[in-house]
């Protein structure tokens, strides 16, 4: 087999693996950012500081919203992309 | 019973964060893989359009001056135009890739609206600082869709565009109605919350 072609294929596989790792990391990293924020500024969470908080304070707790976005990405968006990348690899 | 302005900003920040992450994922895997599933193709243009739609009630019900209302309405319009142009492009109703420049124009107009409607100097309060920061961020980031138009597959332009929205989200999450910035708060701004 042409060694140049083999090198190119190996590079492609490595790039695809890197892409899969990056996609898999986006959700958990976003969740981690939300958790670190919650630890750094616990007063922005109505759960931890419920005194005097209204309906909207419970609805929109910024660190939790960030975690929620991470969960949505990891649970809904990432699996399909990973599957498609695996499919593209097989092809 | 209406939410405070800062809460509305945080909810929009959540939408922009998701928008940024979707764009980042598309930049990482490339357009061909991203478009293997049709629903994914429509995801971020629909989200941009939806954010524009939700900005209308904000501009009608949550603004306290004409200038403020006009600025919010301009963000609503430009977000809807950018989202609609992208929806038409992915649907095939629009053919020319130069329609991507609509996103660039939208970001530039939005950035200018931020800067023009903020009447207080940078260090007046955190909200004033963030308005300036958001305005300049959008103005500078308007270059990314231009790059995407010229070189649609270049990772740098696509990732830059995505991270611009993540930055916008971070700035919106930092917003407080009345709070100091860098330890400074104008006595005219009111009592810190």
Interface residues (C-beta under 8 A of the other chain):
Chain A: X19 X22 X23 X26 X30 X54 X55 X56 X57 X59 X60 X62 X65 X66 X68 X69 X72 X73 X77 X78 X80 X81 X84 X85 X87 X88
Chain B: X1 X3 X4 X7 X10 X11 X13 X14 X17 X18 X21 X22 X24 X25 X28 X29 X33 X34 X36 X37 X40 X173
